[in-house]
Amino acid sequence: MKANDLTRRSFVGKVSFGSLTAMAANMIPALGAVAIRSDGLQKVSESAEKTWLEAGGKIYGARPDKLGPIGGGEGYSDIVTKGDFKVTSLDSLTDALSRAKSGQVIYLPAETEIDLTTSIYIEGLVLTIPEGVTLAGDRGFKGSKGAFITSDSLKTPVMFRIAGPNARITGLRIQGPNPKRYVEHHTKSFGKEGLGKDYYYKFPVSRCITTEFPGLEIDNCDISAFTQAIMLNKGKEHHIHHNRIHKNQYKGLGYGVCHDEATSLIEFNLFDANRHSLAGTGKPGCSYIARHNVELGISLSHCFDMHGGRDRKDDTTIAGTNIEIYNNTFMSSERAVGIRGEPEDKCIVHHNWILKHTDAKKAVLAEAKTSVYDNLYGEHPVKPE
């Protein structure tokens, strides 16, 4: 089935609200359940407006869980405040990473700031996190912003490489070198009479975290300003949750969380100003579940993505294996979801709140094996036709 073969009846599900009396108390105007302070922490208060609606006994949009606010920070309950190693400098960090064993914690106190720029630029430094080791800051604890790790080198191929299963990165602020879009560079490369892919990649790229091992957990972090922030190349059961992931928006790339031959659970994250907050190459085995995430509104393209065979030029239409997108809140005027082919198993999109679109065809780009049903559309939702 081609995209233009999808009828409104097959593509747009029905919402049966019954009584709307429970809806008004949970409505938001435009910003959501999370207000962002100037220091990047979540502002949590009794008056904070919500990012979800309840109607007909169903929840639509993103609702925080018992661990704390969407995006983590102040109010998050699983904060690490001590460890087997306490580090405050690059030398002590690299020493701890070389000695830490599975089950141990490397802890960076709140006031710690580590600038990797010169070491990455001159030495090609990559911080390697061993199997089962936790690298932790205390973002959100007693007002802490979290330890700060940064690189200003535009060529930051990898800041953190995961070297084994079941590693964790938690409670840190990690800032890369590239928060800009560079739209003119993209146009010069791929526009009319463009100079092509080789010219485009003469400008360096930056990546925050990469892994080829299963079970990576990234939580309660603030990650920004990378070409590709989190690269899940391989491995299953990755868990990316309660993070603020933003300003990863380099045109042509610009990914918050990217999947190759990997599977993940992506939940309770606060996304903003990414080209695609979630993306996948669409190879067989590439899968994700995305739930209870909030898109704050700035986006260079559709928010949640899965490439298809046409993008890979592999003579297939395959767009991943299994994609589940539910109970998310999308405030962007760009499309919420783009599935650029046919999943091997399925893609389901339901119980989301999509504020800037009026129906499924405007909000979701998809082909066969994608089912879109029982979502809410508009800032003041009404029952779909």
BALOBA-1460 file (C-alpha; in Angstrom, 3 decimals):
// residues 385
<rec num="1" residu="m" x="0.000" y="0.000" z="0.000"/>
<rec num="2" residu="k" x="1.381" y="3.418" z="-0.950"/>
<rec num="3" residu="a" x="0.989" y="6.583" z="1.118"/>
<rec num="4" residu="n" x="-1.662" y="7.992" z="-1.219"/>
<rec num="5" residu="d" x="-3.665" y="4.768" z="-0.957"/>
<rec num="6" residu="l" x="-4.375" y="5.390" z="2.722"/>
<rec num="7" residu="t" x="-7.984" y="6.442" z="3.174"/>
<rec num="8" residu="r" x="-9.167" y="8.611" z="6.032"/>
<rec num="9" residu="r" x="-11.145" y="5.670" z="7.403"/>
<rec num="10" residu="s" x="-8.120" y="3.345" z="7.463"/>
<rec num="11" residu="f" x="-5.688" y="5.989" z="8.683"/>
<rec num="12" residu="v" x="-7.553" y="8.066" z="11.238"/>
<rec num="13" residu="g" x="-8.920" y="6.306" z="14.291"/>
<rec num="14" residu="k" x="-12.028" y="7.361" z="16.149"/>
<rec num="15" residu="v" x="-12.045" y="8.806" z="19.653"/>
<rec num="16" residu="s" x="-15.087" y="8.136" z="21.762"/>
<rec num="17" residu="f" x="-14.990" y="10.658" z="24.598"/>
<rec num="18" residu="g" x="-18.299" y="10.263" z="26.281"/>
<rec num="19" residu="s" x="-18.233" y="12.933" z="28.968"/>
<rec num="20" residu="l" x="-15.564" y="15.657" z="28.701"/>
<rec num="21" residu="t" x="-15.909" y="16.723" z="32.332"/>
<rec num="22" residu="a" x="-12.463" y="15.359" z="33.266"/>
<rec num="23" residu="m" x="-10.760" y="17.148" z="30.401"/>
<rec num="24" residu="a" x="-10.758" y="20.817" z="31.385"/>
<rec num="25" residu="a" x="-8.730" y="20.407" z="34.563"/>
<rec num="26" residu="n" x="-5.838" y="18.864" z="32.668"/>
<rec num="27" residu="m" x="-5.666" y="21.169" z="29.648"/>
<rec num="28" residu="i" x="-2.586" y="23.198" z="28.795"/>
<rec num="29" residu="p" x="-2.403" y="26.315" z="26.632"/>
<rec num="30" residu="a" x="0.925" y="25.799" z="24.848"/>
<rec num="31" residu="l" x="3.873" y="25.081" z="27.124"/>
<rec num="32" residu="g" x="3.114" y="22.013" z="29.195"/>
<rec num="33" residu="a" x="3.565" y="20.334" z="32.502"/>
<rec num="34" residu="v" x="7.148" y="21.399" z="32.696"/>
<rec num="35" residu="a" x="8.280" y="24.968" z="32.993"/>
<rec num="36" residu="i" x="11.983" y="25.450" z="32.266"/>
<rec num="37" residu="r" x="13.927" y="27.839" z="34.451"/>
<rec num="38" residu="s" x="16.761" y="29.944" z="33.067"/>
<rec num="39" residu="d" x="19.283" y="27.532" z="34.605"/>
<rec num="40" residu="g" x="17.804" y="24.590" z="32.725"/>
<rec num="41" residu="l" x="16.191" y="22.895" z="35.742"/>
<rec num="42" residu="q" x="12.592" y="21.865" z="35.816"/>
<rec num="43" residu="k" x="10.333" y="24.132" z="37.818"/>
<rec num="44" residu="v" x="7.924" y="21.943" z="39.752"/>
<rec num="45" residu="s" x="5.002" y="23.449" z="41.587"/>
<rec num="46" residu="e" x="1.404" y="22.703" z="42.373"/>
<rec num="47" residu="s" x="0.358" y="25.191" z="39.721"/>
<rec num="48" residu="a" x="2.492" y="23.637" z="36.952"/>
<rec num="49" residu="e" x="0.242" y="23.009" z="33.980"/>
<rec num="50" residu="k" x="-0.079" y="19.496" z="32.677"/>
<rec num="51" residu="t" x="0.921" y="17.881" z="29.420"/>
<rec num="52" residu="w" x="-1.878" y="15.346" z="29.346"/>
<rec num="53" residu="l" x="-5.626" y="15.075" z="29.202"/>
<rec num="54" residu="e" x="-7.997" y="12.508" z="30.621"/>
<rec num="55" residu="a" x="-11.134" y="11.830" z="28.629"/>
<rec num="56" residu="g" x="-13.503" y="8.894" z="28.594"/>
<rec num="57" residu="g" x="-11.337" y="7.114" z="31.152"/>
<rec num="58" residu="k" x="-8.266" y="7.318" z="28.875"/>
<rec num="59" residu="i" x="-5.029" y="9.280" z="29.200"/>
<rec num="60" residu="y" x="-3.819" y="11.261" z="26.182"/>
<rec num="61" residu="g" x="-0.365" y="12.799" z="26.053"/>
<rec num="62" residu="a" x="2.604" y="12.548" z="28.399"/>
<rec num="63" residu="r" x="2.044" y="12.098" z="32.106"/>
<rec num="64" residu="p" x="4.962" y="12.024" z="34.611"/>
<rec num="65" residu="d" x="5.631" y="8.833" z="36.562"/>
<rec num="66" residu="k" x="6.645" y="8.139" z="40.142"/>
<rec num="67" residu="l" x="10.330" y="8.887" z="39.422"/>
<rec num="68" residu="g" x="9.559" y="12.550" z="38.941"/>
<rec num="69" residu="p" x="9.033" y="15.209" z="36.273"/>
<rec num="70" residu="i" x="9.343" y="14.703" z="32.558"/>
<rec num="71" residu="g" x="12.895" y="15.752" z="31.701"/>
<rec num="72" residu="g" x="14.251" y="14.916" z="35.142"/>
<rec num="73" residu="g" x="15.995" y="17.542" z="37.261"/>
<rec num="74" residu="e" x="14.457" y="18.941" z="40.422"/>
<rec num="75" residu="g" x="12.006" y="16.398" z="41.829"/>
<rec num="76" residu="y" x="13.624" y="13.337" z="40.208"/>
<rec num="77" residu="s" x="13.846" y="10.560" z="42.793"/>
<rec num="78" residu="d" x="16.676" y="8.338" z="41.517"/>
<rec num="79" residu="i" x="19.577" y="10.772" z="41.910"/>
<rec num="80" residu="v" x="23.075" y="9.466" z="42.707"/>
<rec num="81" residu="t" x="24.892" y="11.531" z="45.348"/>
<rec num="82" residu="k" x="28.031" y="9.468" z="46.030"/>
<rec num="83" residu="g" x="30.219" y="6.843" z="44.430"/>
<rec num="84" residu="d" x="33.214" y="4.531" z="44.602"/>
<rec num="85" residu="f" x="35.264" y="7.251" z="42.873"/>
<rec num="86" residu="k" x="34.825" y="10.998" z="43.385"/>
<rec num="87" residu="v" x="36.274" y="13.021" z="40.521"/>
<rec num="88" residu="t" x="36.567" y="16.751" z="39.930"/>
<rec num="89" residu="s" x="39.002" y="17.006" z="37.006"/>
<rec num="90" residu="l" x="39.733" y="15.410" z="33.653"/>
<rec num="91" residu="d" x="42.793" y="13.593" z="35.036"/>
<rec num="92" residu="s" x="40.853" y="12.093" z="37.922"/>
<rec num="93" residu="l" x="37.994" y="11.178" z="35.570"/>
<rec num="94" residu="t" x="40.194" y="9.319" z="33.089"/>
<rec num="95" residu="d" x="41.977" y="7.573" z="35.970"/>
<rec num="96" residu="a" x="38.659" y="6.432" z="37.473"/>
<rec num="97" residu="l" x="37.398" y="5.209" z="34.106"/>
<rec num="98" residu="s" x="40.571" y="3.142" z="33.705"/>
<rec num="99" residu="r" x="40.124" y="1.466" z="37.118"/>
<rec num="100" residu="a" x="36.367" y="1.161" z="37.642"/>
<rec num="101" residu="k" x="34.790" y="-2.304" z="37.615"/>
<rec num="102" residu="s" x="31.264" y="-3.458" z="36.883"/>
<rec num="103" residu="g" x="28.855" y="-2.321" z="39.592"/>
<rec num="104" residu="q" x="30.945" y="0.686" z="40.634"/>
<rec num="105" residu="v" x="29.983" y="4.360" z="40.455"/>
<rec num="106" residu="i" x="32.111" y="7.291" z="39.327"/>
<rec num="107" residu="y" x="30.623" y="10.415" z="40.925"/>
<rec num="108" residu="l" x="31.090" y="14.047" z="39.830"/>
<rec num="109" residu="p" x="30.013" y="16.581" z="42.488"/>
<rec num="110" residu="a" x="27.710" y="19.434" z="41.559"/>
<rec num="111" residu="e" x="30.366" y="22.127" z="41.173"/>
<rec num="112" residu="t" x="32.525" y="20.072" z="38.786"/>
<rec num="113" residu="e" x="33.200" y="21.477" z="35.324"/>
<rec num="114" residu="i" x="35.356" y="19.529" z="32.866"/>
<rec num="115" residu="d" x="36.286" y="21.075" z="29.505"/>
<rec num="116" residu="l" x="37.422" y="18.442" z="27.006"/>
<rec num="117" residu="t" x="38.030" y="20.834" z="24.097"/>
<rec num="118" residu="t" x="41.819" y="20.783" z="23.868"/>
<rec num="119" residu="s" x="42.159" y="17.080" z="24.669"/>
<rec num="120" residu="i" x="39.655" y="16.131" z="21.967"/>
<rec num="121" residu="y" x="41.089" y="18.548" z="19.408"/>
<rec num="122" residu="i" x="44.763" y="17.731" z="19.958"/>
<rec num="123" residu="e" x="44.777" y="14.162" z="21.302"/>
<rec num="124" residu="g" x="41.543" y="12.713" z="19.910"/>
<rec num="125" residu="l" x="40.373" y="11.925" z="23.446"/>
<rec num="126" residu="v" x="37.395" y="9.581" z="23.851"/>
<rec num="127" residu="l" x="36.059" y="8.862" z="27.351"/>
<rec num="128" residu="t" x="35.400" y="5.107" z="27.587"/>
<rec num="129" residu="i" x="32.859" y="3.817" z="30.116"/>
<rec num="130" residu="p" x="33.437" y="0.144" z="31.063"/>
<rec num="131" residu="e" x="30.817" y="-2.581" z="31.316"/>
<rec num="132" residu="g" x="28.380" y="-2.111" z="34.198"/>
<rec num="133" residu="v" x="29.905" y="1.191" z="35.384"/>
<rec num="134" residu="t" x="27.789" y="4.226" z="36.297"/>
<rec num="135" residu="l" x="29.001" y="7.753" z="35.535"/>
<rec num="136" residu="a" x="26.930" y="10.034" z="37.744"/>
<rec num="137" residu="g" x="26.206" y="13.619" z="38.676"/>
<rec num="138" residu="d" x="23.523" y="14.919" z="40.998"/>
<rec num="139" residu="r" x="21.378" y="17.044" z="38.675"/>
<rec num="140" residu="g" x="18.294" y="18.201" z="40.578"/>
<rec num="141" residu="f" x="19.566" y="17.353" z="44.075"/>
<rec num="142" residu="k" x="19.082" y="20.326" z="46.420"/>
<rec num="143" residu="g" x="19.025" y="22.689" z="43.458"/>
<rec num="144" residu="s" x="22.101" y="21.259" z="41.751"/>
<rec num="145" residu="k" x="22.393" y="21.879" z="38.015"/>
<rec num="146" residu="g" x="24.584" y="18.774" z="37.774"/>
<rec num="147" residu="a" x="28.269" y="18.488" z="36.936"/>
<rec num="148" residu="f" x="29.113" y="20.003" z="33.551"/>
<rec num="149" residu="i" x="31.141" y="18.286" z="30.804"/>
<rec num="150" residu="t" x="31.713" y="20.103" z="27.533"/>
<rec num="151" residu="s" x="33.657" y="20.239" z="24.273"/>
<rec num="152" residu="d" x="33.923" y="23.287" z="22.009"/>
<rec num="153" residu="s" x="35.787" y="21.397" z="19.301"/>
<rec num="154" residu="l" x="33.541" y="21.171" z="16.240"/>
<rec num="155" residu="k" x="35.279" y="17.885" z="15.471"/>
<rec num="156" residu="t" x="34.165" y="15.822" z="18.462"/>
<rec num="157" residu="p" x="33.694" y="12.403" z="16.796"/>
<rec num="158" residu="v" x="32.709" y="10.704" z="20.074"/>
<rec num="159" residu="m" x="32.748" y="12.145" z="23.577"/>
<rec num="160" residu="f" x="31.709" y="8.955" z="25.441"/>
<rec num="161" residu="r" x="32.112" y="5.425" z="24.097"/>
<rec num="162" residu="i" x="30.358" y="2.607" z="25.967"/>
<rec num="163" residu="a" x="32.696" y="-0.416" z="26.224"/>
<rec num="164" residu="g" x="30.327" y="-3.095" z="27.531"/>
<rec num="165" residu="p" x="26.760" y="-3.977" z="28.541"/>
<rec num="166" residu="n" x="24.673" y="-2.331" z="31.262"/>
<rec num="167" residu="a" x="26.509" y="0.972" z="31.648"/>
<rec num="168" residu="r" x="24.673" y="4.027" z="32.980"/>
<rec num="169" residu="i" x="25.099" y="7.786" z="32.561"/>
<rec num="170" residu="t" x="22.965" y="9.816" z="34.966"/>
<rec num="171" residu="g" x="22.562" y="13.294" z="36.396"/>
<rec num="172" residu="l" x="25.042" y="15.164" z="34.168"/>
<rec num="173" residu="r" x="24.945" y="18.234" z="31.947"/>
<rec num="174" residu="i" x="26.771" y="17.452" z="28.715"/>
<rec num="175" residu="q" x="27.194" y="20.166" z="26.104"/>
<rec num="176" residu="g" x="28.648" y="19.736" z="22.648"/>
<rec num="177" residu="p" x="30.084" y="22.254" z="20.191"/>
<rec num="178" residu="n" x="27.297" y="22.623" z="17.642"/>
<rec num="179" residu="p" x="23.861" y="24.029" z="18.607"/>
<rec num="180" residu="k" x="23.359" y="25.662" z="15.189"/>
<rec num="181" residu="r" x="21.413" y="24.561" z="12.115"/>
<rec num="182" residu="y" x="23.855" y="25.556" z="9.344"/>
<rec num="183" residu="v" x="21.011" y="25.673" z="6.818"/>
<rec num="184" residu="e" x="23.109" y="27.558" z="4.263"/>
<rec num="185" residu="h" x="25.764" y="24.834" z="4.324"/>
<rec num="186" residu="h" x="23.103" y="22.191" z="3.694"/>
<rec num="187" residu="t" x="21.677" y="24.189" z="0.784"/>
<rec num="188" residu="k" x="25.130" y="24.693" z="-0.717"/>
<rec num="189" residu="s" x="25.701" y="20.946" z="-0.470"/>
<rec num="190" residu="f" x="22.341" y="19.555" z="-1.594"/>
<rec num="191" residu="g" x="20.400" y="22.421" z="-3.180"/>
<rec num="192" residu="k" x="20.181" y="23.225" z="-6.876"/>
<rec num="193" residu="e" x="23.627" y="22.653" z="-8.391"/>
<rec num="194" residu="g" x="24.785" y="21.608" z="-4.914"/>
<rec num="195" residu="l" x="28.344" y="20.487" z="-4.253"/>
<rec num="196" residu="g" x="27.220" y="17.140" z="-2.853"/>
<rec num="197" residu="k" x="27.741" y="14.785" z="0.042"/>
<rec num="198" residu="d" x="31.533" y="14.982" z="0.049"/>
<rec num="199" residu="y" x="31.368" y="18.754" z="0.462"/>
<rec num="200" residu="y" x="28.730" y="18.457" z="3.217"/>
<rec num="201" residu="y" x="30.911" y="16.125" z="5.291"/>
<rec num="202" residu="k" x="33.967" y="18.348" z="5.045"/>
<rec num="203" residu="f" x="32.325" y="20.204" z="7.919"/>
<rec num="204" residu="p" x="32.954" y="18.097" z="11.050"/>
<rec num="205" residu="v" x="30.296" y="16.281" z="13.055"/>
<rec num="206" residu="s" x="29.982" y="15.728" z="16.792"/>
<rec num="207" residu="r" x="28.547" y="12.845" z="18.812"/>
<rec num="208" residu="c" x="27.974" y="12.667" z="22.558"/>
<rec num="209" residu="i" x="27.443" y="8.972" z="23.405"/>
<rec num="210" residu="t" x="27.807" y="5.852" z="21.243"/>
<rec num="211" residu="t" x="27.299" y="2.184" z="22.064"/>
<rec num="212" residu="e" x="27.275" y="-1.220" z="20.399"/>
<rec num="213" residu="f" x="26.455" y="-3.087" z="23.613"/>
<rec num="214" residu="p" x="23.057" y="-3.798" z="25.200"/>
<rec num="215" residu="g" x="21.402" y="-2.326" z="28.248"/>
<rec num="216" residu="l" x="22.668" y="1.272" z="28.204"/>
<rec num="217" residu="e" x="20.724" y="3.531" z="30.574"/>
<rec num="218" residu="i" x="20.838" y="7.315" z="30.236"/>
<rec num="219" residu="d" x="18.682" y="9.211" z="32.695"/>
<rec num="220" residu="n" x="18.289" y="12.613" z="34.363"/>
<rec num="221" residu="c" x="20.814" y="14.239" z="32.014"/>
<rec num="222" residu="d" x="20.757" y="17.511" z="30.083"/>
<rec num="223" residu="i" x="22.345" y="16.836" z="26.664"/>
<rec num="224" residu="s" x="22.670" y="19.514" z="24.002"/>
<rec num="225" residu="a" x="24.538" y="20.892" z="20.985"/>
<rec num="226" residu="f" x="25.690" y="17.774" z="19.134"/>
<rec num="227" residu="t" x="25.258" y="16.713" z="15.534"/>
<rec num="228" residu="q" x="24.060" y="13.362" z="16.911"/>
<rec num="229" residu="a" x="23.568" y="13.247" z="20.676"/>
<rec num="230" residu="i" x="22.941" y="9.562" z="21.515"/>
<rec num="231" residu="m" x="23.932" y="6.905" z="18.973"/>
<rec num="232" residu="l" x="22.540" y="3.436" z="19.698"/>
<rec num="233" residu="n" x="24.395" y="1.502" z="17.017"/>
<rec num="234" residu="k" x="23.645" y="-2.006" z="18.294"/>
<rec num="235" residu="g" x="22.258" y="-3.750" z="21.353"/>
<rec num="236" residu="k" x="18.863" y="-4.314" z="22.909"/>
<rec num="237" residu="e" x="17.053" y="-3.020" z="25.999"/>
<rec num="238" residu="h" x="18.511" y="0.467" z="25.968"/>
<rec num="239" residu="h" x="16.601" y="2.798" z="28.288"/>
<rec num="240" residu="i" x="16.696" y="6.558" z="27.692"/>
<rec num="241" residu="h" x="14.496" y="8.347" z="30.206"/>
<rec num="242" residu="h" x="13.868" y="11.556" z="32.168"/>
<rec num="243" residu="n" x="16.387" y="13.591" z="30.168"/>
<rec num="244" residu="r" x="16.321" y="17.029" z="28.616"/>
<rec num="245" residu="i" x="17.670" y="16.640" z="25.059"/>
<rec num="246" residu="h" x="17.818" y="19.812" z="22.993"/>
<rec num="247" residu="k" x="19.581" y="21.945" z="20.369"/>
<rec num="248" residu="n" x="20.807" y="18.975" z="18.318"/>
<rec num="249" residu="q" x="19.635" y="20.447" z="15.032"/>
<rec num="250" residu="y" x="22.386" y="20.476" z="12.403"/>
<rec num="251" residu="k" x="20.448" y="20.319" z="9.134"/>
<rec num="252" residu="g" x="20.792" y="16.971" z="7.393"/>
<rec num="253" residu="l" x="21.627" y="15.207" z="10.669"/>
<rec num="254" residu="g" x="20.592" y="16.742" z="13.999"/>
<rec num="255" residu="y" x="19.438" y="13.746" z="16.055"/>
<rec num="256" residu="g" x="18.539" y="13.508" z="19.728"/>
<rec num="257" residu="v" x="18.481" y="9.693" z="19.925"/>
<rec num="258" residu="c" x="19.476" y="7.707" z="16.832"/>
<rec num="259" residu="h" x="19.121" y="3.953" z="16.278"/>
<rec num="260" residu="d" x="20.926" y="1.710" z="13.829"/>
<rec num="261" residu="e" x="20.508" y="-2.015" z="14.591"/>
<rec num="262" residu="a" x="19.318" y="-1.334" z="18.133"/>
<rec num="263" residu="t" x="16.148" y="-1.410" z="20.226"/>
<rec num="264" residu="s" x="15.205" y="0.955" z="23.024"/>
<rec num="265" residu="l" x="12.607" y="2.313" z="25.386"/>
<rec num="266" residu="i" x="12.459" y="6.131" z="25.199"/>
<rec num="267" residu="e" x="10.262" y="7.673" z="27.892"/>
<rec num="268" residu="f" x="9.676" y="10.758" z="30.067"/>
<rec num="269" residu="n" x="12.118" y="12.900" z="28.093"/>
<rec num="270" residu="l" x="11.796" y="16.586" z="27.317"/>
<rec num="271" residu="f" x="12.798" y="17.340" z="23.714"/>
<rec num="272" residu="d" x="13.234" y="20.694" z="22.004"/>
<rec num="273" residu="a" x="15.105" y="22.213" z="19.050"/>
<rec num="274" residu="n" x="16.263" y="18.933" z="17.519"/>
<rec num="275" residu="r" x="15.978" y="18.161" z="13.810"/>
<rec num="276" residu="h" x="14.617" y="14.712" z="14.704"/>
<rec num="277" residu="s" x="14.378" y="14.000" z="18.421"/>
<rec num="278" residu="l" x="14.155" y="10.268" z="17.657"/>
<rec num="279" residu="a" x="15.519" y="8.689" z="14.503"/>
<rec num="280" residu="g" x="16.378" y="5.309" z="13.056"/>
<rec num="281" residu="t" x="18.188" y="4.001" z="10.016"/>
<rec num="282" residu="g" x="15.288" y="1.602" z="9.485"/>
<rec num="283" residu="k" x="17.465" y="-1.478" z="9.078"/>
<rec num="284" residu="p" x="15.914" y="-4.810" z="10.135"/>
<rec num="285" residu="g" x="15.990" y="-4.957" z="13.924"/>
<rec num="286" residu="c" x="15.849" y="-1.183" z="14.353"/>
<rec num="287" residu="s" x="13.004" y="-0.620" z="16.822"/>
<rec num="288" residu="y" x="11.871" y="1.704" z="19.593"/>
<rec num="289" residu="i" x="9.040" y="2.371" z="21.994"/>
<rec num="290" residu="a" x="8.488" y="6.077" z="22.656"/>
<rec num="291" residu="r" x="6.042" y="7.028" z="25.387"/>
<rec num="292" residu="h" x="5.356" y="9.919" z="27.764"/>
<rec num="293" residu="n" x="7.803" y="12.262" z="26.046"/>
<rec num="294" residu="v" x="7.181" y="15.973" z="25.446"/>
<rec num="295" residu="e" x="8.170" y="17.937" z="22.345"/>
<rec num="296" residu="l" x="8.238" y="21.564" z="23.468"/>
<rec num="297" residu="g" x="7.692" y="23.059" z="20.032"/>
<rec num="298" residu="i" x="10.883" y="23.964" z="18.153"/>
<rec num="299" residu="s" x="11.839" y="21.461" z="15.465"/>
<rec num="300" residu="l" x="13.592" y="21.623" z="12.119"/>
<rec num="301" residu="s" x="11.703" y="18.620" z="10.725"/>
<rec num="302" residu="h" x="9.310" y="15.888" z="11.889"/>
<rec num="303" residu="c" x="9.926" y="14.974" z="15.517"/>
<rec num="304" residu="f" x="10.001" y="11.152" z="15.628"/>
<rec num="305" residu="d" x="11.503" y="9.444" z="12.588"/>
<rec num="306" residu="m" x="12.253" y="6.090" z="10.994"/>
<rec num="307" residu="h" x="14.130" y="5.905" z="7.681"/>
<rec num="308" residu="g" x="13.105" y="3.501" z="4.941"/>
<rec num="309" residu="g" x="14.847" y="1.565" z="2.219"/>
<rec num="310" residu="r" x="14.736" y="4.506" z="-0.177"/>
<rec num="311" residu="d" x="16.879" y="6.502" z="2.265"/>
<rec num="312" residu="r" x="19.384" y="3.645" z="2.527"/>
<rec num="313" residu="k" x="19.162" y="2.862" z="-1.205"/>
<rec num="314" residu="d" x="19.094" y="-0.880" z="-0.460"/>
<rec num="315" residu="d" x="16.242" y="-1.789" z="-2.838"/>
<rec num="316" residu="t" x="13.756" y="-2.423" z="-0.020"/>
<rec num="317" residu="t" x="10.900" y="-0.489" z="1.574"/>
<rec num="318" residu="i" x="11.811" y="-1.642" z="5.107"/>
<rec num="319" residu="a" x="11.440" y="1.047" z="7.803"/>
<rec num="320" residu="g" x="12.567" y="-0.707" z="10.970"/>
<rec num="321" residu="t" x="10.922" y="-3.658" z="12.653"/>
<rec num="322" residu="n" x="8.657" y="-2.466" z="15.450"/>
<rec num="323" residu="i" x="7.786" y="1.116" z="16.415"/>
<rec num="324" residu="e" x="5.351" y="2.082" z="19.170"/>
<rec num="325" residu="i" x="4.598" y="5.773" z="19.732"/>
<rec num="326" residu="y" x="1.999" y="6.493" z="22.367"/>
<rec num="327" residu="n" x="1.153" y="8.925" z="25.162"/>
<rec num="328" residu="n" x="3.470" y="11.642" z="23.892"/>
<rec num="329" residu="t" x="2.729" y="15.361" z="23.704"/>
<rec num="330" residu="f" x="3.772" y="17.158" z="20.516"/>
<rec num="331" residu="m" x="3.736" y="20.968" z="20.495"/>
<rec num="332" residu="s" x="5.720" y="21.419" z="17.279"/>
<rec num="333" residu="s" x="4.148" y="22.767" z="14.114"/>
<rec num="334" residu="e" x="6.238" y="20.217" z="12.192"/>
<rec num="335" residu="r" x="4.861" y="16.712" z="11.698"/>
<rec num="336" residu="a" x="4.874" y="14.621" z="14.839"/>
<rec num="337" residu="v" x="5.936" y="11.361" z="13.166"/>
<rec num="338" residu="g" x="7.552" y="10.360" z="9.879"/>
<rec num="339" residu="i" x="7.798" y="6.637" z="9.015"/>
<rec num="340" residu="r" x="9.502" y="6.580" z="5.625"/>
<rec num="341" residu="g" x="8.632" y="3.065" z="4.518"/>
<rec num="342" residu="e" x="7.048" y="-0.148" z="5.776"/>
<rec num="343" residu="p" x="8.015" y="-1.659" z="9.152"/>
<rec num="344" residu="e" x="8.720" y="-5.384" z="9.157"/>
<rec num="345" residu="d" x="6.260" y="-5.856" z="12.014"/>
<rec num="346" residu="k" x="4.249" y="-2.713" z="12.731"/>
<rec num="347" residu="c" x="4.161" y="0.912" z="13.768"/>
<rec num="348" residu="i" x="1.367" y="2.055" z="16.073"/>
<rec num="349" residu="v" x="0.689" y="5.692" z="16.973"/>
<rec num="350" residu="h" x="-2.008" y="6.222" z="19.583"/>
<rec num="351" residu="h" x="-3.081" y="8.186" z="22.665"/>
<rec num="352" residu="n" x="-0.795" y="11.084" z="21.782"/>
<rec num="353" residu="w" x="-1.759" y="14.733" z="22.100"/>
<rec num="354" residu="i" x="-0.727" y="16.619" z="18.953"/>
<rec num="355" residu="l" x="-1.434" y="20.284" z="19.519"/>
<rec num="356" residu="k" x="-0.562" y="21.972" z="16.213"/>
<rec num="357" residu="h" x="-2.335" y="19.632" z="13.797"/>
<rec num="358" residu="t" x="-5.986" y="18.930" z="13.192"/>
<rec num="359" residu="d" x="-5.902" y="15.331" z="12.002"/>
<rec num="360" residu="a" x="-3.710" y="12.295" z="11.479"/>
<rec num="361" residu="k" x="-2.807" y="12.965" z="7.857"/>
<rec num="362" residu="k" x="-1.333" y="16.326" z="8.788"/>
<rec num="363" residu="a" x="0.435" y="14.960" z="11.875"/>
<rec num="364" residu="v" x="1.836" y="11.636" z="10.633"/>
<rec num="365" residu="l" x="3.638" y="10.644" z="7.436"/>
<rec num="366" residu="a" x="3.425" y="6.879" z="6.937"/>
<rec num="367" residu="e" x="2.889" y="4.011" z="4.546"/>
<rec num="368" residu="a" x="1.708" y="0.421" z="5.043"/>
<rec num="369" residu="k" x="1.758" y="-1.348" z="8.429"/>
<rec num="370" residu="t" x="1.383" y="1.938" z="10.315"/>
<rec num="371" residu="s" x="-1.794" y="2.342" z="12.363"/>
<rec num="372" residu="v" x="-2.742" y="5.783" z="13.684"/>
<rec num="373" residu="y" x="-5.717" y="5.847" z="16.016"/>
<rec num="374" residu="d" x="-7.235" y="7.358" z="19.144"/>
<rec num="375" residu="n" x="-5.085" y="10.505" z="19.325"/>
<rec num="376" residu="l" x="-6.085" y="14.048" z="20.255"/>
<rec num="377" residu="y" x="-5.456" y="16.976" z="17.885"/>
<rec num="378" residu="g" x="-5.373" y="20.706" z="18.566"/>
<rec num="379" residu="e" x="-4.815" y="22.861" z="21.624"/>
<rec num="380" residu="h" x="-8.507" y="22.502" z="22.471"/>
<rec num="381" residu="p" x="-9.218" y="18.988" z="21.228"/>
<rec num="382" residu="v" x="-12.503" y="17.875" z="19.813"/>
<rec num="383" residu="k" x="-13.630" y="14.467" z="18.672"/>
<rec num="384" residu="p" x="-12.207" y="13.668" z="15.185"/>
<rec num="385" residu="e" x="-14.605" y="13.184" z="12.312"/>
